[in-house]
Amino acid sequence: MPDEIMPQVTANLCKYVHKAYFCSTIQKPSMLKTKVKVSSIENLSDARYCAGMGVEWLGFPLTMPVEKLVEIRNWLAGVQIVGECVGLKPEEIKALVASHQPDAIEIDSKVNLVLIQEIALPKILRVNIDTDNLPSLFASAAPYVSHFLLIGDGPESLQGMESSIEIWAAQYPIILGLEIPEDDLTEWVEQTSIQGIGLMAGKEDRPGFRDFSDLMSILEKLEID
């Protein structure tokens, strides 16, 4: 790598390492323009970075060993731990909630919400814009959930659906988990009725080492100046 590029690379690396380490444990976290949920977190690096950047909901697979979740959670403060129960049956969800003690749970649209209504936690329902009958699902599930996380099958799922999403978001608490072009992010946050943005975590390059550029580009756009 040319010598003149190294200082900038080092600066960028220090920037997100600084936020991941210090903001999540010592300094006050960043403030974001909207609530953010980051899904599929499996390591401490992602968890601390997201906490430091002011992410509201940190999503972990609820099938994660409870010892690992407790270890990660002990490093965090001021965030909501969401146990992601996608693909699990109601009895499995109840058992894992009892053992892992999340702050909220996320379930998919196949779960019978009546069978888990005894779980006294906020529930985020993951719904798919490409495969679910959304108008009917929103209406029937709304009494049982705190938010809907709207996802899709691919990057093109948002195209042509902007008006419909705004109509739904005006009626229901929607976290938009579709792939939003970065140039349109501010407009979605400031000029629509959505209640948050959904993002995906990544994988560590090796234990303790993670390139956060994928999350950084979006979260930094959402930071309040």
Z-matrix of the N, CA and C atoms (Angstrom, degrees):
N
C 1 1.464
C 2 1.530 1 108.11
N 3 1.355 2 118.57 1 133.83
C 4 1.470 3 120.41 2 -179.27
C 5 1.516 4 110.96 3 -58.91
N 6 1.361 5 115.03 4 145.30
C 7 1.460 6 120.54 5 -176.17
C 8 1.523 7 112.28 6 -60.29
N 9 1.371 8 117.39 7 -33.84
C 10 1.453 9 118.75 8 -175.65
C 11 1.533 10 112.55 9 -72.09
N 12 1.330 11 117.85 10 -15.82
C 13 1.462 12 121.08 11 180.00
C 14 1.522 13 111.21 12 -87.29
N 15 1.336 14 117.03 13 -26.81
C 16 1.453 15 121.42 14 -173.82
C 17 1.532 16 114.04 15 -56.33
N 18 1.361 17 119.93 16 -44.03
C 19 1.467 18 117.64 17 -179.07
C 20 1.524 19 113.15 18 -59.23
N 21 1.356 20 117.05 19 -39.57
C 22 1.461 21 119.70 20 -179.46
C 23 1.516 22 111.43 21 -68.01
N 24 1.343 23 117.13 22 -40.40
C 25 1.462 24 120.79 23 177.38
C 26 1.518 25 110.44 24 -61.57
N 27 1.340 26 115.44 25 -44.98
C 28 1.463 27 119.86 26 179.36
C 29 1.520 28 111.26 27 -62.60
N 30 1.319 29 116.85 28 -40.56
C 31 1.464 30 120.68 29 179.75
C 32 1.513 31 111.31 30 -63.00
N 33 1.337 32 116.56 31 -43.77
C 34 1.460 33 119.85 32 179.58
C 35 1.519 34 111.33 33 -64.46
N 36 1.338 35 116.41 34 -41.04
C 37 1.455 36 120.64 35 179.14
C 38 1.524 37 110.40 36 -62.09
N 39 1.323 38 116.33 37 -46.39
C 40 1.459 39 120.29 38 -179.70
C 41 1.516 40 111.35 39 -63.34
N 42 1.333 41 115.79 40 -33.87
C 43 1.462 42 120.05 41 -177.46
C 44 1.511 43 111.55 42 -60.71
N 45 1.359 44 116.59 43 -50.53
C 46 1.456 45 115.65 44 -177.44
C 47 1.517 46 113.09 45 -81.34
N 48 1.347 47 118.51 46 -25.45
C 49 1.467 48 119.13 47 173.31
C 50 1.521 49 109.93 48 -66.60
N 51 1.335 50 116.15 49 -40.86
C 52 1.461 51 120.38 50 178.58
C 53 1.529 52 110.45 51 -58.33
N 54 1.331 53 116.70 52 -47.76
C 55 1.464 54 119.68 53 -178.60
C 56 1.514 55 111.05 54 -67.27
N 57 1.304 56 116.65 55 -40.26
C 58 1.466 57 119.11 56 -178.11
C 59 1.520 58 111.39 57 -64.13
N 60 1.324 59 116.73 58 -39.37
C 61 1.475 60 119.54 59 -174.78
C 62 1.521 61 111.92 60 -86.49
N 63 1.327 62 115.68 61 -56.53
C 64 1.443 63 118.37 62 -170.47
C 65 1.519 64 113.14 63 -75.97
N 66 1.332 65 118.45 64 -42.05
C 67 1.459 66 119.49 65 -174.95
C 68 1.513 67 112.13 66 -67.25
N 69 1.333 68 117.39 67 -30.71
C 70 1.464 69 119.04 68 -176.38
C 71 1.525 70 112.47 69 -82.06
N 72 1.336 71 117.71 70 -12.11
C 73 1.457 72 118.65 71 -175.62
C 74 1.525 73 113.86 72 -125.77
N 75 1.341 74 117.43 73 -27.58
C 76 1.464 75 118.98 74 -173.18
C 77 1.525 76 111.07 75 -122.78
N 78 1.319 77 117.67 76 -57.16
C 79 1.435 78 120.95 77 -175.24
C 80 1.527 79 110.68 78 -83.62
N 81 1.327 80 114.08 79 163.99
C 82 1.460 81 119.82 80 175.49
C 83 1.518 82 108.99 81 -67.78
N 84 1.355 83 118.46 82 134.10
C 85 1.459 84 120.11 83 -179.41
C 86 1.522 85 112.40 84 -62.12
N 87 1.319 86 116.03 85 160.06
C 88 1.452 87 120.94 86 175.56
C 89 1.518 88 109.90 87 -62.61
N 90 1.329 89 115.79 88 159.47
C 91 1.457 90 121.96 89 175.08
C 92 1.522 91 108.05 90 -106.51
N 93 1.323 92 115.88 91 133.00
C 94 1.461 93 121.07 92 -179.27
C 95 1.524 94 110.30 93 -109.82
N 96 1.320 95 115.71 94 157.43
C 97 1.463 96 121.43 95 -177.48
C 98 1.518 97 112.66 96 -72.58
N 99 1.310 98 117.19 97 -18.95
C 100 1.457 99 121.52 98 178.02
C 101 1.519 100 108.56 99 -149.55
N 102 1.316 101 116.75 100 166.47
C 103 1.456 102 119.82 101 175.91
C 104 1.523 103 109.54 102 -72.56
N 105 1.324 104 115.61 103 147.15
C 106 1.470 105 121.08 104 -178.55
C 107 1.523 106 108.73 105 -131.00
N 108 1.323 107 115.41 106 138.48
C 109 1.459 108 121.21 107 170.66
C 110 1.524 109 108.08 108 -115.48
N 111 1.309 110 116.08 109 128.90
C 112 1.462 111 121.24 110 174.43
C 113 1.525 112 107.70 111 -109.46
N 114 1.328 113 116.02 112 123.68
C 115 1.462 114 121.90 113 -174.48
C 116 1.520 115 112.40 114 -98.83
N 117 1.330 116 114.39 115 159.79
C 118 1.465 117 123.35 116 171.40
C 119 1.522 118 113.67 117 61.81
N 120 1.331 119 116.78 118 38.30
C 121 1.463 120 120.85 119 175.43
C 122 1.524 121 108.65 120 -75.83
N 123 1.321 122 116.45 121 132.47
C 124 1.461 123 120.32 122 -178.38
C 125 1.520 124 112.88 123 -131.20
N 126 1.346 125 116.93 124 3.70
C 127 1.458 126 118.43 125 -176.93
C 128 1.523 127 110.81 126 -145.09
N 129 1.318 128 114.97 127 160.90
C 130 1.458 129 121.58 128 -177.95
C 131 1.523 130 111.92 129 -66.97
N 132 1.319 131 117.81 130 -33.37
C 133 1.463 132 120.68 131 -178.40
C 134 1.522 133 110.98 132 -58.78
N 135 1.332 134 116.92 133 -50.90
C 136 1.462 135 120.46 134 179.01
C 137 1.523 136 111.02 135 -63.04
N 138 1.329 137 116.58 136 -43.52
C 139 1.460 138 120.54 137 -176.62
C 140 1.523 139 111.01 138 -60.59
N 141 1.317 140 117.87 139 -45.82
C 142 1.463 141 120.89 140 -177.22
C 143 1.525 142 111.38 141 -71.96
N 144 1.316 143 116.34 142 -36.86
C 145 1.465 144 118.31 143 177.19
C 146 1.526 145 110.50 144 -62.85
N 147 1.334 146 116.45 145 -47.28
C 148 1.465 147 120.59 146 -178.46
C 149 1.524 148 111.32 147 -64.26
N 150 1.322 149 117.05 148 -41.24
C 151 1.462 150 120.33 149 177.99
C 152 1.526 151 110.85 150 -61.69
N 153 1.330 152 115.92 151 -42.23
C 154 1.453 153 120.09 152 179.57
C 155 1.511 154 113.77 153 -65.96
N 156 1.334 155 116.02 154 -27.11
C 157 1.458 156 120.83 155 -179.92
C 158 1.528 157 112.58 156 -89.10
N 159 1.331 158 117.46 157 1.90
C 160 1.455 159 119.51 158 174.98
C 161 1.511 160 115.38 159 88.03
N 162 1.336 161 117.83 160 18.92
C 163 1.466 162 121.10 161 178.11
C 164 1.526 163 109.44 162 -65.73
N 165 1.315 164 116.96 163 136.97
C 166 1.468 165 122.33 164 -176.52
C 167 1.517 166 112.59 165 -78.65
N 168 1.358 167 116.15 166 -48.60
C 169 1.464 168 121.46 167 -174.05
C 170 1.532 169 110.08 168 -117.86
N 171 1.310 170 116.76 169 123.30
C 172 1.458 171 121.75 170 174.31
C 173 1.525 172 107.88 171 -105.68
N 174 1.341 173 116.62 172 116.54
C 175 1.451 174 121.08 173 -176.17
C 176 1.519 175 112.29 174 -96.73
N 177 1.338 176 116.11 175 126.24
C 178 1.467 177 122.90 176 177.92
C 179 1.526 178 108.71 177 -122.53
N 180 1.337 179 118.62 178 140.68
C 181 1.465 180 119.53 179 172.84
C 182 1.525 181 109.18 180 -57.68
N 183 1.320 182 117.16 181 127.44
C 184 1.460 183 119.12 182 -176.69
C 185 1.522 184 111.94 183 -72.23
N 186 1.318 185 116.36 184 -9.24
C 187 1.465 186 120.28 185 174.52
C 188 1.525 187 112.42 186 -83.53
N 189 1.325 188 117.03 187 -2.17
C 190 1.466 189 121.27 188 175.49
C 191 1.526 190 109.28 189 -59.94
N 192 1.337 191 118.45 190 140.25
C 193 1.469 192 119.25 191 176.10
C 194 1.520 193 110.90 192 -52.63
N 195 1.315 194 116.43 193 133.88
C 196 1.453 195 120.21 194 -174.38
C 197 1.525 196 111.31 195 -60.80
N 198 1.333 197 118.33 196 -33.61
C 199 1.463 198 120.61 197 179.66
C 200 1.525 199 111.30 198 -62.76
N 201 1.336 200 116.15 199 -38.36
C 202 1.465 201 119.88 200 179.81
C 203 1.522 202 110.61 201 -68.80
N 204 1.330 203 116.78 202 -42.40
C 205 1.462 204 119.87 203 179.30
C 206 1.526 205 110.81 204 -63.15
N 207 1.318 206 117.38 205 -42.32
C 208 1.466 207 121.17 206 178.96
C 209 1.525 208 110.13 207 -62.85
N 210 1.316 209 117.19 208 -42.35
C 211 1.465 210 121.03 209 179.83
C 212 1.521 211 110.87 210 -60.95
N 213 1.346 212 117.10 211 -44.97
C 214 1.465 213 120.49 212 178.68
C 215 1.519 214 110.43 213 -66.26
N 216 1.313 215 115.89 214 -44.54
C 217 1.462 216 120.57 215 -176.44
C 218 1.521 217 112.01 216 -60.96
N 219 1.312 218 117.83 217 -32.19
C 220 1.462 219 121.07 218 -178.85
C 221 1.519 220 112.97 219 -65.34
N 222 1.332 221 117.41 220 -17.52
C 223 1.453 222 121.76 221 178.75
C 224 1.532 223 112.27 222 -89.79
N 225 1.329 224 117.21 223 -6.78
C 226 1.458 225 120.94 224 -169.53
C 227 1.518 226 111.82 225 -111.33
N 228 1.339 227 115.40 226 157.08
C 229 1.463 228 121.07 227 174.61
C 230 1.520 229 108.11 228 -152.37
N 231 1.328 230 115.28 229 147.02
C 232 1.461 231 119.79 230 173.90
C 233 1.512 232 115.52 231 75.19
N 234 1.330 233 117.85 232 19.76
C 235 1.465 234 120.90 233 179.20
C 236 1.523 235 109.06 234 -126.70
N 237 1.332 236 115.22 235 161.40
C 238 1.453 237 121.92 236 175.52
C 239 1.529 238 108.63 237 -100.02
N 240 1.321 239 117.32 238 124.47
C 241 1.451 240 122.04 239 177.84
C 242 1.527 241 108.37 240 -89.27
N 243 1.329 242 115.42 241 117.73
C 244 1.461 243 121.09 242 -178.35
C 245 1.528 244 108.97 243 -104.44
N 246 1.319 245 116.12 244 120.26
C 247 1.458 246 120.59 245 175.22
C 248 1.515 247 110.23 246 -84.16
N 249 1.307 248 116.72 247 114.64
C 250 1.470 249 121.49 248 -176.11
C 251 1.529 250 109.45 249 -87.77
N 252 1.329 251 114.92 250 117.38
C 253 1.468 252 122.03 251 -171.18
C 254 1.524 253 112.13 252 -111.51
N 255 1.302 254 117.71 253 25.07
C 256 1.459 255 121.33 254 -175.76
C 257 1.528 256 110.41 255 -61.65
N 258 1.342 257 115.70 256 128.10
C 259 1.457 258 120.92 257 178.47
C 260 1.517 259 114.75 258 87.64
N 261 1.342 260 117.80 259 0.48
C 262 1.458 261 121.11 260 -178.01
C 263 1.521 262 110.99 261 -97.52
N 264 1.326 263 115.81 262 152.78
C 265 1.455 264 121.96 263 177.16
C 266 1.529 265 109.79 264 -84.56
N 267 1.339 266 117.10 265 158.63
C 268 1.471 267 119.55 266 -177.61
C 269 1.522 268 114.43 267 -52.36
N 270 1.330 269 118.59 268 -43.24
C 271 1.459 270 119.93 269 -178.84
C 272 1.522 271 111.64 270 -67.41
N 273 1.328 272 116.62 271 -34.76
C 274 1.463 273 120.20 272 176.52
C 275 1.527 274 110.17 273 -66.57
N 276 1.318 275 115.97 274 -40.90
C 277 1.470 276 120.38 275 179.21
C 278 1.524 277 110.59 276 -61.44
N 279 1.323 278 116.92 277 -45.97
C 280 1.464 279 121.14 278 -179.36
C 281 1.526 280 111.23 279 -60.49
N 282 1.321 281 116.73 280 -43.41
C 283 1.459 282 120.41 281 -178.90
C 284 1.524 283 111.73 282 -65.66
N 285 1.320 284 117.12 283 -42.43
C 286 1.459 285 120.65 284 -178.41
C 287 1.523 286 111.69 285 -71.91
N 288 1.317 287 117.41 286 -34.21
C 289 1.465 288 119.82 287 175.13
C 290 1.521 289 110.09 288 -62.90
N 291 1.326 290 116.66 289 -41.34
C 292 1.464 291 120.56 290 179.23
C 293 1.519 292 111.97 291 -63.68
N 294 1.328 293 117.44 292 -37.69
C 295 1.463 294 120.54 293 -176.82
C 296 1.528 295 113.30 294 -83.99
N 297 1.348 296 117.26 295 -35.56
C 298 1.463 297 120.66 296 -173.08
C 299 1.524 298 113.54 297 -96.62
N 300 1.316 299 118.44 298 -21.16
C 301 1.464 300 123.27 299 175.33
C 302 1.536 301 113.64 300 54.12
N 303 1.331 302 118.37 301 54.95
C 304 1.474 303 119.20 302 176.00
C 305 1.525 304 110.60 303 -72.22
N 306 1.335 305 116.00 304 169.22
C 307 1.463 306 121.19 305 176.24
C 308 1.520 307 111.86 306 -85.01
N 309 1.333 308 116.33 307 -23.40
C 310 1.462 309 123.17 308 179.25
C 311 1.517 310 107.23 309 -155.86
N 312 1.324 311 116.69 310 166.41
C 313 1.462 312 119.63 311 175.69
C 314 1.522 313 109.82 312 -128.44
N 315 1.312 314 114.64 313 155.44
C 316 1.467 315 121.73 314 174.69
C 317 1.519 316 108.13 315 -121.03
N 318 1.327 317 115.72 316 126.82
C 319 1.454 318 120.61 317 179.79
C 320 1.518 319 109.37 318 -124.06
N 321 1.331 320 116.34 319 163.93
C 322 1.455 321 119.17 320 178.35
C 323 1.523 322 110.62 321 -97.76
N 324 1.307 323 115.92 322 173.42
C 325 1.462 324 121.37 323 -171.45
C 326 1.522 325 113.25 324 -73.04
N 327 1.336 326 118.30 325 -7.12
C 328 1.461 327 120.98 326 178.66
C 329 1.527 328 112.80 327 -83.69
N 330 1.329 329 116.41 328 -14.87
C 331 1.463 330 120.52 329 -177.47
C 332 1.526 331 110.19 330 -76.29
N 333 1.327 332 115.88 331 135.81
C 334 1.458 333 121.40 332 173.36
C 335 1.526 334 108.03 333 -76.66
N 336 1.322 335 115.87 334 107.27
C 337 1.460 336 120.15 335 -173.61
C 338 1.524 337 112.70 336 -65.31
N 339 1.308 338 116.94 337 -26.84
C 340 1.461 339 119.97 338 178.70
C 341 1.530 340 110.52 339 -63.07
N 342 1.330 341 116.71 340 -34.37
C 343 1.459 342 121.05 341 -176.36
C 344 1.524 343 113.33 342 -74.79
N 345 1.331 344 117.23 343 -13.67
C 346 1.469 345 119.59 344 178.69
C 347 1.523 346 111.49 345 -119.67
N 348 1.326 347 117.85 346 12.82
C 349 1.459 348 119.50 347 -177.23
C 350 1.527 349 112.57 348 -66.34
N 351 1.332 350 116.55 349 -19.24
C 352 1.468 351 119.33 350 178.35
C 353 1.519 352 112.21 351 -71.29
N 354 1.333 353 117.57 352 -16.27
C 355 1.471 354 120.55 353 176.99
C 356 1.530 355 107.91 354 -72.28
N 357 1.311 356 116.94 355 111.69
C 358 1.467 357 121.85 356 -172.63
C 359 1.524 358 111.57 357 -86.87
N 360 1.320 359 115.62 358 57.63
C 361 1.465 360 122.23 359 177.93
C 362 1.525 361 108.96 360 -132.52
N 363 1.341 362 117.39 361 154.12
C 364 1.464 363 118.68 362 171.71
C 365 1.525 364 109.84 363 -58.40
N 366 1.315 365 116.12 364 141.64
C 367 1.465 366 121.74 365 -178.35
C 368 1.522 367 109.74 366 -121.59
N 369 1.312 368 115.33 367 127.06
C 370 1.465 369 122.04 368 174.93
C 371 1.516 370 107.00 369 -103.76
N 372 1.329 371 116.79 370 122.43
C 373 1.463 372 120.84 371 -179.29
C 374 1.522 373 109.50 372 -98.25
N 375 1.327 374 115.80 373 119.74
C 376 1.467 375 121.07 374 177.84
C 377 1.526 376 109.09 375 -82.55
N 378 1.334 377 116.52 376 120.30
C 379 1.462 378 121.51 377 -178.56
C 380 1.526 379 109.10 378 -124.68
N 381 1.328 380 115.43 379 147.67
C 382 1.467 381 121.57 380 -174.31
C 383 1.526 382 110.37 381 -109.09
N 384 1.312 383 115.84 382 120.34
C 385 1.458 384 121.09 383 -177.31
C 386 1.524 385 112.53 384 -65.93
N 387 1.330 386 117.12 385 -22.54
C 388 1.458 387 121.30 386 -177.15
C 389 1.522 388 113.74 387 -90.58
N 390 1.331 389 117.90 388 -22.40
C 391 1.466 390 119.07 389 -171.98
C 392 1.528 391 114.29 390 -126.22
N 393 1.321 392 119.18 391 -21.79
C 394 1.465 393 121.11 392 -177.91
C 395 1.529 394 111.19 393 -90.58
N 396 1.311 395 115.41 394 150.17
C 397 1.463 396 121.70 395 173.00
C 398 1.527 397 107.37 396 -82.04
N 399 1.315 398 116.04 397 86.09
C 400 1.452 399 119.91 398 -166.16
C 401 1.531 400 115.74 399 -66.37
N 402 1.315 401 120.29 400 -46.77
C 403 1.475 402 116.65 401 -179.08
C 404 1.523 403 112.57 402 -55.14
N 405 1.328 404 116.93 403 -44.03
C 406 1.458 405 121.21 404 179.73
C 407 1.521 406 111.21 405 -68.56
N 408 1.334 407 116.86 406 -41.47
C 409 1.456 408 121.20 407 -178.04
C 410 1.523 409 111.74 408 -66.71
N 411 1.318 410 117.05 409 -42.34
C 412 1.461 411 120.25 410 177.82
C 413 1.533 412 110.23 411 -57.15
N 414 1.318 413 115.85 412 -47.42
C 415 1.468 414 120.36 413 -175.88
C 416 1.527 415 111.98 414 -65.06
N 417 1.325 416 116.58 415 -42.60
C 418 1.463 417 119.60 416 -175.63
C 419 1.529 418 112.58 417 -76.75
N 420 1.325 419 117.23 418 -31.35
C 421 1.467 420 120.57 419 -175.53
C 422 1.521 421 113.74 420 -90.75
N 423 1.307 422 118.03 421 -19.83
C 424 1.465 423 121.73 422 -173.50
C 425 1.528 424 114.19 423 -52.21
N 426 1.337 425 120.01 424 -39.51
C 427 1.469 426 118.51 425 -179.17
C 428 1.531 427 114.08 426 -66.43
N 429 1.329 428 117.52 427 -16.24
C 430 1.463 429 121.09 428 -172.43
C 431 1.529 430 113.71 429 -105.17
N 432 1.333 431 118.75 430 -12.49
C 433 1.466 432 120.21 431 -171.89
C 434 1.522 433 111.17 432 -124.65
N 435 1.332 434 114.58 433 158.49
C 436 1.461 435 120.26 434 176.96
C 437 1.520 436 112.17 435 -90.68
N 438 1.351 437 116.56 436 -33.12
C 439 1.461 438 121.97 437 -179.70
C 440 1.521 439 109.86 438 -148.66
N 441 1.321 440 114.60 439 159.30
C 442 1.455 441 122.69 440 169.11
C 443 1.529 442 108.45 441 -111.78
N 444 1.334 443 116.91 442 129.92
C 445 1.463 444 121.40 443 173.64
C 446 1.516 445 107.29 444 -99.36
N 447 1.326 446 116.54 445 110.88
C 448 1.465 447 122.14 446 -174.91
C 449 1.518 448 109.96 447 -91.25
N 450 1.332 449 116.12 448 114.02
C 451 1.461 450 121.72 449 179.47
C 452 1.524 451 109.37 450 -118.59
N 453 1.330 452 116.89 451 178.79
C 454 1.458 453 122.12 452 178.18
C 455 1.512 454 110.74 453 -148.55
N 456 1.316 455 115.17 454 -179.41
C 457 1.465 456 120.43 455 -177.39
C 458 1.526 457 113.66 456 -87.09
N 459 1.325 458 117.51 457 -13.32
C 460 1.466 459 118.23 458 -177.52
C 461 1.513 460 111.88 459 -170.92
N 462 1.343 461 116.72 460 178.33
C 463 1.468 462 121.45 461 -177.60
C 464 1.523 463 113.44 462 -60.39
N 465 1.331 464 117.28 463 -23.89
C 466 1.460 465 120.50 464 -176.30
C 467 1.527 466 112.97 465 -87.12
N 468 1.319 467 118.11 466 -0.79
C 469 1.465 468 120.87 467 -174.09
C 470 1.525 469 113.27 468 -63.72
N 471 1.321 470 117.71 469 -26.56
C 472 1.463 471 121.53 470 -179.46
C 473 1.521 472 112.56 471 -77.51
N 474 1.325 473 116.51 472 -26.22
C 475 1.457 474 120.73 473 -172.30
C 476 1.521 475 111.71 474 -62.07
N 477 1.321 476 115.13 475 128.02
C 478 1.454 477 121.14 476 177.54
C 479 1.515 478 114.79 477 79.20
N 480 1.349 479 117.30 478 -1.38
C 481 1.472 480 120.74 479 -176.67
C 482 1.533 481 112.43 480 -109.62
N 483 1.325 482 116.51 481 7.51
C 484 1.459 483 119.66 482 -174.51
C 485 1.534 484 112.54 483 -59.48
N 486 1.309 485 117.30 484 -44.22
C 487 1.466 486 120.59 485 -178.09
C 488 1.523 487 111.35 486 -66.57
N 489 1.327 488 116.03 487 -42.05
C 490 1.467 489 119.54 488 179.34
C 491 1.517 490 110.81 489 -63.41
N 492 1.326 491 116.84 490 -41.67
C 493 1.468 492 120.39 491 -179.84
C 494 1.518 493 110.28 492 -62.30
N 495 1.315 494 117.60 493 -41.06
C 496 1.462 495 119.85 494 179.01
C 497 1.525 496 111.03 495 -64.79
N 498 1.313 497 117.90 496 -39.34
C 499 1.469 498 120.76 497 177.44
C 500 1.525 499 110.09 498 -62.22
N 501 1.343 500 116.26 499 -45.38
C 502 1.470 501 119.70 500 179.00
C 503 1.524 502 111.49 501 -64.95
N 504 1.337 503 115.62 502 -42.79
C 505 1.464 504 119.78 503 -176.31
C 506 1.525 505 112.17 504 -67.07
N 507 1.316 506 117.08 505 -25.41
C 508 1.461 507 120.23 506 176.83
C 509 1.528 508 111.49 507 -71.61
N 510 1.333 509 116.29 508 -18.68
C 511 1.466 510 120.71 509 -177.61
C 512 1.525 511 113.59 510 -107.86
N 513 1.348 512 116.53 511 -28.39
C 514 1.456 513 120.82 512 -173.28
C 515 1.530 514 110.25 513 -132.19
N 516 1.349 515 117.33 514 153.24
C 517 1.480 516 120.75 515 -178.95
C 518 1.533 517 111.67 516 -78.45
N 519 1.312 518 115.92 517 95.62
C 520 1.464 519 121.45 518 -172.92
C 521 1.526 520 111.51 519 -106.07
N 522 1.334 521 114.86 520 129.89
C 523 1.460 522 123.32 521 167.84
C 524 1.520 523 106.16 522 -98.41
N 525 1.312 524 117.86 523 121.51
C 526 1.463 525 121.38 524 -174.61
C 527 1.527 526 110.25 525 -86.63
N 528 1.327 527 115.56 526 107.27
C 529 1.458 528 120.96 527 -178.62
C 530 1.511 529 113.50 528 -103.60
N 531 1.322 530 117.06 529 14.69
C 532 1.464 531 120.97 530 176.64
C 533 1.524 532 109.53 531 -82.61
N 534 1.327 533 115.56 532 162.29
C 535 1.466 534 120.36 533 -178.62
C 536 1.523 535 109.19 534 -75.73
N 537 1.319 536 116.32 535 112.00
C 538 1.464 537 122.36 536 -177.77
C 539 1.529 538 109.15 537 -100.90
N 540 1.340 539 118.52 538 127.17
C 541 1.468 540 119.12 539 173.61
C 542 1.523 541 109.85 540 -56.15
N 543 1.316 542 116.71 541 135.57
C 544 1.467 543 119.88 542 -174.87
C 545 1.524 544 112.21 543 -58.30
N 546 1.322 545 117.21 544 -33.25
C 547 1.468 546 119.95 545 -179.92
C 548 1.527 547 111.88 546 -67.34
N 549 1.339 548 117.02 547 -20.00
C 550 1.468 549 120.81 548 -178.63
C 551 1.526 550 112.64 549 -99.53
N 552 1.332 551 117.19 550 -1.97
C 553 1.461 552 120.94 551 -172.14
C 554 1.527 553 111.98 552 -61.92
N 555 1.315 554 117.63 553 -46.96
C 556 1.462 555 121.21 554 -178.38
C 557 1.523 556 111.12 555 -61.50
N 558 1.319 557 116.91 556 -41.13
C 559 1.464 558 120.50 557 179.24
C 560 1.519 559 111.41 558 -62.68
N 561 1.339 560 117.20 559 -42.57
C 562 1.457 561 120.47 560 179.44
C 563 1.529 562 110.94 561 -63.07
N 564 1.310 563 116.36 562 -40.74
C 565 1.469 564 120.50 563 -176.26
C 566 1.526 565 111.67 564 -74.32
N 567 1.321 566 116.94 565 -40.66
C 568 1.457 567 120.19 566 -170.88
C 569 1.520 568 113.94 567 -95.56
N 570 1.340 569 118.11 568 -19.46
C 571 1.457 570 119.16 569 -172.26
C 572 1.524 571 113.72 570 -123.04
N 573 1.320 572 118.68 571 9.30
C 574 1.459 573 120.87 572 176.62
C 575 1.523 574 109.24 573 -125.81
N 576 1.319 575 115.38 574 177.76
C 577 1.465 576 120.75 575 -175.14
C 578 1.527 577 113.84 576 -96.64
N 579 1.325 578 117.95 577 5.96
C 580 1.461 579 118.83 578 -179.46
C 581 1.529 580 110.06 579 -62.29
N 582 1.323 581 115.76 580 150.97
C 583 1.463 582 120.46 581 -176.51
C 584 1.523 583 113.54 582 -103.64
N 585 1.318 584 117.08 583 5.10
C 586 1.456 585 119.27 584 177.78
C 587 1.514 586 111.50 585 172.92
N 588 1.334 587 114.50 586 174.40
C 589 1.465 588 123.37 587 179.55
C 590 1.524 589 108.13 588 -120.07
N 591 1.330 590 116.83 589 138.21
C 592 1.455 591 121.85 590 176.23
C 593 1.514 592 111.57 591 -107.73
N 594 1.328 593 116.63 592 130.65
C 595 1.464 594 122.71 593 -179.98
C 596 1.523 595 109.30 594 -126.32
N 597 1.331 596 115.97 595 166.29
C 598 1.460 597 122.08 596 177.95
C 599 1.520 598 110.38 597 -111.66
N 600 1.323 599 116.31 598 139.12
C 601 1.462 600 120.72 599 174.14
C 602 1.525 601 109.71 600 -75.10
N 603 1.321 602 115.63 601 172.22
C 604 1.459 603 120.61 602 178.58
C 605 1.516 604 111.21 603 -120.15
N 606 1.303 605 115.43 604 -164.76
C 607 1.457 606 121.91 605 -179.44
C 608 1.526 607 109.73 606 -110.60
N 609 1.324 608 115.65 607 146.33
C 610 1.458 609 119.97 608 173.91
C 611 1.524 610 109.93 609 -70.06
N 612 1.338 611 116.26 610 141.20
C 613 1.458 612 119.98 611 173.95
C 614 1.523 613 109.84 612 -64.85
N 615 1.322 614 115.49 613 -39.34
C 616 1.456 615 125.00 614 170.83
C 617 1.515 616 105.41 615 -160.60
N 618 1.318 617 119.80 616 164.28
C 619 1.465 618 120.72 617 -174.64
C 620 1.527 619 112.79 618 -50.28
N 621 1.337 620 115.42 619 121.79
C 622 1.453 621 121.16 620 178.29
C 623 1.510 622 114.77 621 88.25
N 624 1.334 623 118.24 622 -4.84
C 625 1.463 624 121.47 623 -178.24
C 626 1.528 625 109.31 624 -122.44
N 627 1.330 626 115.83 625 124.49
C 628 1.465 627 120.85 626 -175.31
C 629 1.515 628 109.38 627 -150.65
N 630 1.323 629 117.19 628 130.75
C 631 1.463 630 122.33 629 173.35
C 632 1.529 631 107.51 630 -86.85
N 633 1.342 632 116.41 631 111.11
C 634 1.464 633 120.75 632 -175.44
C 635 1.531 634 113.01 633 -90.80
N 636 1.331 635 118.09 634 12.97
C 637 1.462 636 119.30 635 -172.48
C 638 1.516 637 112.45 636 -60.74
N 639 1.358 638 118.00 637 -29.70
C 640 1.458 639 120.17 638 -179.66
C 641 1.524 640 111.12 639 -66.39
N 642 1.327 641 117.11 640 -45.09
C 643 1.458 642 120.73 641 177.03
C 644 1.530 643 111.83 642 -76.47
N 645 1.319 644 116.55 643 -37.05
C 646 1.456 645 120.91 644 -175.32
C 647 1.514 646 112.37 645 -58.87
N 648 1.332 647 117.22 646 -42.83
C 649 1.460 648 120.41 647 -174.96
C 650 1.526 649 111.37 648 -60.44
N 651 1.329 650 116.93 649 -33.06
C 652 1.464 651 120.61 650 -179.67
C 653 1.521 652 110.84 651 -86.40
N 654 1.327 653 117.27 652 -48.26
C 655 1.459 654 119.90 653 -176.77
C 656 1.522 655 112.45 654 -62.59
N 657 1.311 656 117.68 655 -35.85
C 658 1.455 657 119.42 656 178.98
C 659 1.530 658 111.65 657 -69.24
N 660 1.323 659 117.13 658 -29.87
C 661 1.459 660 119.64 659 174.33
C 662 1.523 661 111.63 660 -68.94
N 663 1.330 662 116.17 661 -24.93
C 664 1.456 663 120.93 662 -178.18
C 665 1.526 664 112.58 663 -90.61
N 666 1.335 665 117.71 664 -7.76
C 667 1.454 666 120.42 665 -179.75
C 668 1.527 667 111.23 666 -65.65
N 669 1.335 668 114.88 667 140.18
C 670 1.452 669 119.99 668 174.25
C 671 1.523 670 108.60 669 -79.81
N 672 1.315 671 116.62 670 126.00
C 673 1.463 672 120.59 671 -177.40
C 674 1.519 673 111.68 672 -65.91
